[in-house]
């Protein structure tokens, strides 16, 4: 069973336990030749149907030396496009909080320098029907530099005013 969470405005509150995606995540990534991180649609990609963010964990627990796979997708409207200056992936924050050891790790899905100066007046909003989105796939161990020791974690992913419910996963 795959657990998919989608949140729009206002964000939902609560905790959800991630369930296995049906197969061992390391085997699935190996079969697909998955390299992390990447920003393309894959078979495990969720599909939001409204502005917000959806994520799916590859499993509820991950063995040592296997990727702790997180698959995500997002859609945003014209107001957020202007706010993020067309760089929504740089606004997506992935945060893991260890429950058994003292570790909190948070990092943007994509980091890049902001080389363009900010205009003194914001550009006009796109048409109200404007929608844009994308995908992201991460190995949480690698991306968040999680320690190589067993622990249970809470995970939350946010993008501006949008956020997922709290997911649980375990590194063994």
C-alpha positions as CSV (number, residue, x, y, z in Angstrom):
1,X,0.0,0.0,0.0
2,X,1.3,3.5,-0.9
3,X,0.5,6.4,1.5
4,X,-0.1,9.6,-0.4
5,X,-0.7,12.9,1.4
6,X,-1.9,16.0,-0.3
7,X,-2.5,19.3,1.4
8,X,-4.0,22.5,0.0
9,X,-4.9,25.7,1.7
10,X,-5.5,25.5,4.6
11,X,-2.9,22.8,5.4
12,X,-4.1,19.7,7.2
13,X,-2.8,18.8,10.6
14,X,-2.0,15.4,12.0
15,X,0.2,12.4,11.9
16,X,0.1,9.5,9.4
17,X,2.1,6.4,9.4
18,X,3.8,5.5,6.1
19,X,3.1,2.1,4.7
20,X,5.3,0.0,2.5
21,X,5.0,0.8,-1.2
22,X,4.5,-2.9,-2.0
23,X,8.1,-3.9,-2.7
24,X,11.5,-3.5,-1.2
25,X,12.5,0.1,-2.1
26,X,16.1,-0.7,-2.9
27,X,15.0,-3.4,-5.3
28,X,12.5,-1.1,-6.9
29,X,15.1,1.7,-7.4
30,X,17.6,-0.8,-8.7
31,X,15.1,-2.2,-11.3
32,X,14.3,1.4,-12.5
33,X,18.0,2.4,-12.5
34,X,17.0,5.3,-10.1
35,X,19.7,7.8,-9.3
36,X,19.0,10.3,-6.5
37,X,18.3,13.2,-6.5
38,X,16.3,13.7,-9.7
39,X,13.5,15.8,-10.8
40,X,11.5,13.7,-13.2
41,X,8.2,11.8,-13.0
42,X,8.7,8.1,-12.1
43,X,6.2,5.3,-11.5
44,X,6.0,6.1,-7.7
45,X,5.4,9.8,-8.3
46,X,2.2,11.2,-6.7
47,X,0.0,13.5,-8.7
48,X,-1.5,16.5,-7.0
49,X,-4.8,17.7,-8.5
50,X,-4.7,21.2,-6.9
51,X,-2.1,23.6,-5.7
52,X,-0.1,21.9,-2.9
53,X,2.4,19.2,-2.3
54,X,2.2,15.4,-2.2
55,X,4.9,13.0,-1.1
56,X,5.2,9.2,-0.9
57,X,7.8,7.3,1.1
58,X,9.3,4.2,-0.7
59,X,8.7,2.2,2.5
60,X,7.9,2.5,6.2
61,X,11.4,1.3,7.1
62,X,14.7,1.2,5.2
63,X,17.5,-1.3,5.7
64,X,21.2,-0.1,6.0
65,X,22.8,0.8,2.7
66,X,19.5,1.1,0.8
67,X,18.1,4.5,-0.3
68,X,15.4,6.0,2.0
69,X,13.4,7.0,-1.0
70,X,11.0,10.0,-1.0
71,X,8.9,10.7,-4.1
72,X,7.2,14.1,-4.4
73,X,5.2,16.3,-6.7
74,X,3.8,19.8,-6.4
75,X,1.5,22.3,-8.2
76,X,1.4,26.0,-7.5
77,X,-0.6,28.9,-8.7
78,X,0.3,32.3,-10.1
79,X,0.6,34.0,-6.8
80,X,3.2,31.5,-5.6
81,X,4.9,31.6,-9.0
82,X,5.5,35.3,-8.4
83,X,6.5,34.8,-4.8
84,X,9.1,32.1,-5.6
85,X,10.2,33.8,-8.8
86,X,9.5,30.6,-10.8
87,X,11.9,28.6,-8.6
88,X,9.4,26.5,-6.6
89,X,11.8,23.6,-5.9
90,X,14.0,26.0,-4.0
91,X,11.1,26.7,-1.6
92,X,10.4,23.0,-0.9
93,X,11.8,22.1,2.5
94,X,12.3,18.5,3.7
95,X,12.6,18.2,7.5
96,X,13.3,15.0,9.4
97,X,13.2,14.8,13.2
98,X,14.8,11.8,14.9
99,X,12.8,10.3,17.6
100,X,15.5,8.1,19.2
101,X,18.7,10.3,18.8
102,X,19.2,14.0,18.9
103,X,19.1,14.9,15.2
104,X,17.0,17.4,13.3
105,X,17.8,17.8,9.6
106,X,16.2,20.2,7.2
107,X,17.2,21.1,3.6
108,X,15.6,22.6,0.5
109,X,14.9,20.1,-2.3
110,X,17.0,22.2,-4.6
111,X,19.6,24.9,-3.7
112,X,20.9,27.4,-6.1
113,X,22.3,30.9,-5.8
114,X,19.8,33.7,-6.4
115,X,21.7,35.7,-9.0
116,X,18.8,37.8,-10.3
117,X,18.2,41.1,-8.4
118,X,14.7,41.4,-6.9
119,X,12.6,43.9,-8.8
120,X,11.4,46.9,-6.7
121,X,7.8,46.3,-7.9
122,X,6.5,42.7,-8.2
123,X,5.5,41.6,-11.7
124,X,1.8,41.3,-12.4
125,X,0.1,38.0,-11.4
126,X,-0.4,35.5,-14.1
127,X,-3.9,34.5,-15.2
128,X,-6.0,33.1,-12.3
129,X,-6.1,29.7,-14.0
130,X,-2.2,29.5,-14.1
131,X,-0.9,26.2,-12.7
132,X,2.7,24.9,-12.9
133,X,4.4,22.0,-11.1
134,X,7.1,19.4,-11.0
135,X,8.5,16.3,-9.4
136,X,11.3,15.4,-7.1
137,X,12.9,12.2,-5.9
138,X,15.3,12.0,-3.0
139,X,17.3,9.6,-0.9
140,X,16.6,11.0,2.5
141,X,19.8,9.5,4.0
142,X,21.9,11.3,1.4
143,X,20.0,14.5,1.0
144,X,19.6,15.2,4.7
145,X,22.9,13.6,5.7
146,X,21.2,11.4,8.3
147,X,23.5,9.5,10.6
148,X,24.3,5.8,9.9
149,X,22.6,4.5,13.0
150,X,19.1,3.1,13.6
151,X,16.4,5.5,14.5
152,X,12.8,6.3,13.9
153,X,12.0,9.7,12.3
154,X,9.1,12.1,11.7
155,X,9.1,13.7,8.3
156,X,7.4,16.8,7.0
157,X,7.7,18.5,3.7
158,X,6.6,22.1,3.1
159,X,6.4,24.6,0.2
160,X,5.4,28.1,1.3
161,X,2.0,27.8,2.9
162,X,1.5,24.2,1.8
163,X,2.7,21.3,3.9
164,X,2.2,17.6,4.3
165,X,1.0,15.8,7.3
166,X,3.7,14.2,9.5
167,X,5.0,10.9,8.1
168,X,6.9,8.3,10.1
169,X,9.8,6.2,8.8
170,X,12.6,4.1,10.3
171,X,16.2,3.6,9.4
172,X,17.6,0.3,10.4
